[in-house]
């Protein structure tokens, strides 16, 4: 094909009076004269001026919204408002026609609910152009951050026989026939006949395997898809999502908190520095959306203020016990406005509690530490019992405005006897995790790590309100299209 120039490099150009070739999709075609053309390389459109008097009717009729075209012509300074330059078309070639009456994305405002129904076409809208450019920037920044710190990018398995979280909400992976499943003498499914010779599932976390890497390579991170078979239809849950999970040897909880805070600030700053147009568009979009909401439901800050606020403030750090006391004394709790009232130490904090701490009490991101052992996973390092005999673990959660939990992590239990005791208490078979226990038998060392849900990060940075709008092809109950 003829070499084209990307619209992103042209629309800010002042190198006029030269021939260019551009290709893209028609956004609008006004008065049989002005085409707004976009090729996906940027938020802005390039104006194409058509010489309709000398353009065949069969070509003009095919310049419709959604059609893809190739245009060659002279790049000139624009006399109109809103653009620096425009292209006076000399030749127009129709690359792909689009039936104007059937194309779902007409040049008007569409609701996000409608766009979710045509997710295969929503990339062509300004909103999703912006969202997925920001997503790309954040993913790139994650890799750049860890690379600069000397971490090793480790690919942990998608198919695994372990359940890192112990939640049991996993997708089974099998090649056994459903209509004639082999059974054991006791009537159970005989997984020895399965592809892997044992029960297998899609991973819920790369953490346990990541720890193996950290205990040899020192500092690793994994960044890949994870899966939860949780039957949840909320704006904050997906069945398939991406997780960033660093694991660091010779590190404690303090090191872990510092690393997580540094990572979050680094990637947010990268997005601000490299997605100026996209974030400006998303910020305006959020402001307009807020105008239609009741005053009580409107965002306290605009998007850019919220992002910069996270960069400019140290995250507030406090223990779970301190947080419980704050929540018990809070007005929403005393007036019974919380759906889940906080009455006793040991309560599992809900999103409403997390958001109160962040948005109302401290008004900045919060890191909670030292949770009750009973509500946390087996691999978290045990603290000495407190003055009241309460058992806690060296866990941490980072809470963000509008999101709630952004990061969950801990110092890992490196002491073999403590780890084995916890596994027994939680009925986790030691023989199946022999490989995990071996890292505690042969050269154990203090180590720590965390998990950052990537979609929640994208949700926060873009200001979107539904997690299905920040992943290209969302997977959720009763939906697995494409």
N, C-alpha and C positions, 0 to 999 in steps of 0.2 A: 504494500500500500504506500501511497504518498506519505512522506514523513509529516506528521502533524505537530503543531505546537500546543502545549497545554494552556487552557484558558487561565489557569492560575498565574502563569508567567506573563500572559499578554495583558490582562486587565489593569495592571499597574504600570505598564510600559509607557514610556514617552518617546520610544524609538519609532517615530511615525513614518508614513509614506514608504512602506515596504510591503511586499507581498507575503501573505501568511496563509497557511491552511489549518483550519480547525475542524474538529469533529465532535459531535455531542448530541444531546437530546433536546428537542424543542420544548421549552417551558411555555412560551406564549408566542403567538403570531398576530400582531396588531395591524390593521388597516392594509393588509396585503403588502406590508412594507418593512415592519420592524420585528425581527426574530430575537427573542431572549433565549440564548443557547447556553447549556451547562454540560460540562463533561465529567463532573464529579470531582475534579481536582481542587475545587474551592467552593466557598459559599456563593460567591458572586456569579452573575450571568454576564455573558458577552453579548452586546447588541450587534446584530447583523442587519445591515441596511440593504434591502432587496430592491433591485431595479425592476419593479413589477411590469413596467411597460415592455421590457425586453426579456422577460422570463416566461417560458412556455406555461400555459394554463395547467397542463398536466402535472407540472412540477409544483406550481403554487397550491393546487388542490391537495397535494400530499404533504405539505408543510403543516402538520397538525400537532397538537400537544401530545408528547410522548414519542413522536417519530424521531429516528436518528438520521442525521444528515452530515455531509461533508461540505465545507464551504472554503473556497479559495477566493482571496480578494485583497484589497489594499487596506492596510491598517492606518487609520487617520485619527486625528484629535476629534473628540466628540463635542458637538455644539449643545447637546442636551444635558440636563442635570442628572447627577447620580452616577456618571461614568466618565473616566478619563479619555477612553478611546472607544472606537467602534470599527467594524469591518464593513467596507463597501463591497458587497458580494459581486464577483465576476462570474463564478461558476458555482452551482449548487447541485449536489448529487444526493438523491434519497438512498440511504443505506438500509433503512428498515421502516416500513410504513406502520402507522398506528391509527386504528379506526377511532376517530374522535368521539363517536357516540358510545363506544364500548369501553374506552380507556377509563379506568376508575379514578385516576388522579387528575381531575379537572383543575384548572387554575383557580382554586378557592381554598378556604381553610377547611381542613378535615380534622375530625376528632381523633384522638389517639386510639379510642376503642375501635373506630372504623378502620384505622390503619393496621391494627393488630389482625384484623380479618383478612387483610391483603398484605401480610408481612413480606411476601416475595417481591412486592413493588414499593414498599415504604422507604427503601433506601434512596429513592429518587426525590424524596421530599427534603426541604431545607432542614427540618428538625432532625431527621435521622442521618442526613449528611453530617450535621454537626455532632450528634451523639457518637457516631462510630468513628469520626475523626478524633474525638476526645478519647474514646476507648483505646484507639490505636496508640495515641500519645502516652497514655498512662501505662499501657503494656510495655512500650519501648522504654519508658522511664524506669519501670521496675527492673528490667534486665540491666539497664545502664547503672542503676544504683548499686546493685549487688556486684556487678562486674568491677566497678570502681573500688569496691571494698575487698576484692579478692575472693569472693565466694565462687564455689563451683556449682554450675547449673546441673542438677541431677534429675534424670527422668525416672520417676517412680512408676510402678505398674498401674495400668488401668484395670486389669483383671487381677484379683487378689483373693486369697482364702481367709484373710483376716478382717476383723471388724474393729477398726481403730477406736471408734467412739463407744462401742458396746451398746449401740442403740438398736441394732437389729433391723433398721429400716433400709434394706439393701435390695438392689436389683440382682436377681439370680442370673448367672451365665451358664447355659447348659446346651448340649446337643442331644439330650435324651428325648425320645419321642413322647409327646403328650398322650397319645392314644394307647401306648403300650409301654409304660414306664417300668423298667426293671425294679423289682422289689427284693429286699432281703428276706430271710426266713421269718423275721419278726414283723414283716409287712411295711417296713420303711423303704424310702427310695434308696436304691443301691447306686450310690455315686461312684463306686469303683468301676461301673460300666460307662461313666461319663467321660467326656473328652480329656479332662485333667485328672481323672481318677479320684476325684474328691469334689466336695461342694465348692463352688467358686462364685464370686459376685463382682459387680463393678465397685471400684474403690469409693469409700466415703472420705478418705484422707490419705495423703502420701506421707504422713508424719512418721509412722513407725519405721518405714523403709528409709525415710530421710535421716532418722537418728543413726541408722547403720552407717550411712555415708559420712555423717558428721563425726562419728567416733573413729574415723580414719583420715578423712580429708580436712577436718577441722571446722570448716564453714561451708555449708551447702544451702541451696534453696531449690525448691521444686515449684513449678508454676504450670498447672495443668487442670484438666477437667475432673470433677468429682461428682458423685451421684447420690441422691437420697430418695428413697421410695416413700417419702412422707406424703400422705394424701392431704396436702395443704393447698388451698386455692386463694392464697393471700397475695397482696401486692409486694411482699417481701420474700417469697419463697419460690424456688425453682427446683425441678427434679434433676437438672444438669446445670452445673455452674463451675466457675473456675476459681481455684484457690492458689494463693501465694503462701508457701510454707517454708520459711528458713529454719534451719537447725544449726546450733552453734555449740561446739565443744568448749570446755573451760569457761563457761558463762553461767551467771546466776540470774535471778529475777530482775535485778536492777539493770544488768546489761541487756536483758530481753526488752524491758520497757524502753530503754534508750534507743535500741535498734528500731523498734516499731515506730516510735515517734519520729525518728529521723527519716525513716522510709516514707511515712505518710506526708511529711512536710516536703520532702524532696519531690515526690511524684506530683503533688498538688502544684508546687511551684513550676515544675516542668510544663504542666498543662497550661498554666496561666501565661507562661513565657512563649509557648509554641502554638497555642490555639486561641489567639486573640479574637479573631473573627467569629469562630464557633462559639466561644463563651459569651461574647457580646450578644450574639443572636439568642442563645439559650437564656441569658439573663433577661433580655427584653421579653422573651416568650413567657418566662416565669412571672415577670411583673404584670404582663397583660392578663395572665391566667388568674393571678391573685385578685385582680380588680373584680372578678366575678364571684369571689368567695365572701362569706360573712367576715366581718372584721376580726373576729376571734380566731378564724382559721387561716388568716394571712401570714405569710412568712415575716418574721421580725426583721430579717436582713434581706437585702437583695443578694443575688448569687455571688457577685464578686466580693462584696463586703464579707459574706460568710466564709468564702475561701481564704481571703486575706486574714480574716480573724484567726483562722486555724494556724496560719503561718506565724503570726505575730505574738501569739500567746503560748506559754509553756502549758502543757496539759496538766490539769489538776490530778494529783495522785493521793489516794486515800484507800483505807482498807474497807473490805466488805462490812465489817463491824461498825465502822464510822458511818458508812452509807446507810446502814439499817437505822441507826439512831436519827439521822437527818430525815429519812423517809417516815419514820414513826411520828416525828414531831411536825411533819409537813401539813399544810392546810388540806390538800386533797385527801390525805389519809385520815386526818381528824374529822373532816366533813363527809367521809365515806364516799368521796368522788372517784377514788381508784376502783377499778373493776376488781383488782386483787389487793385487798387490804394487807398492809404490813403490820403484823401483830407480834411475831416472835422472831428471834434470831434463828437463822436456818432456812428462812423463806427463799425460794428461787426467784430472783428478780425478773420481772416481766418488762416488756418494752416500755410500758407506761412509766415504770419506776426509773428506768435508765434515762428516758427522755426528760423526766422531771429534773434529775440531777444535772444533766447537761444544759438544758434549755432554760430552766427556771432558777435553779439554785446557784450553780457555778457560772453559767453562761459561757462555757468553753468546753472543749473536749476533756473527758475525764478518764483516768485509768484507775480501775478498781482492782485491789489485790487481796490475797489471803482469804479465799472463799471457804465455806464449810466443806469438809472432805466428802460429806454424804451426797453433795449435789455436783461433784466433779469427777472426772475420769480417773482410772486406776493408775495412770502413768505420771501423775503430778506429785511433786515432792511434798512429803508430809512435814508440817511444822511441829514443834513441840506444843503440847496442849497449852491453851492459855490459862489465866488465873481461875477460870470457871470450869476448866476441864474440857473446853470445846476444842474439837479437832479441826484444823484448817490445813489447806494446801497452798503451795507457792504458785497460785494461779493469778492470771491477770486478764482483764477484759478492757478494751478501749472503746469508749462510748462516744458517739458523734451526734451532733444536732440533726434532727430529722430522720435519723437512721436507727439509733440505738447501738447495739453491739456491732462494731466494725472489725475488731480484732479479738481473738481469743487465744491465749497461750499460757505457758507455765515454765517454771524450772522443772525439768524432768527428774523423776526419782531414780537416782543413780545407785542407791544402796540395794543390793540384791535381796536381803532379807525383808526389807520394808516393801519392796515391789512384789515379792512373792506373797506376802501377807495380804496386801491389797487385792491381788488377783484372786486369792482364795475367798476373801470377803465378798467379792463381786462376781464370783462363780465364773471366772475366766480361766479356761483350761491352760495350764502351763505347758503341757506337751505340744500344743499347737503353736505356741509362741516361743519355742526353744531358742530360735535364732535371735529373738529380741532379748531374751534373758542372757544369752551368751555375751552380749556387749557389757553386761554387768559382772560377768565372771572373769573376763579377760581384759584387764586394763580399764576398768570403769573410771569415769571422770564426771565432774559436775557439767551439766549441759542444759540448754534451754532452747525454746523455739515457740513459734506462734503460727496461727493461720489467719490470713486476711482474705475475706470473701471479695473477689475482684469486682463482681457485679454491684455489690454494695458500695464499693469505692466509686465506681462509675456513676452510680445513682447519686451519690453525694456531690460529685464534681460537676455533673451536668444539671443538677436541680430537677431531674425527672422524678416522678413520684411512684412509678410502677416498675418493678425490677424486670418485667417482661419487655420493657421498652429500651433496655440497655444491653441486651444480648441479641445477636442477629436472629437466631432461630430458637425461641424459647420452648422449653420442654416443661410441661406441667400436667397434672392429672387430666386424662382424656384428650391430650393433645400431643401429637408427635408428627406434625406435618413436615414436609420437605425431606 
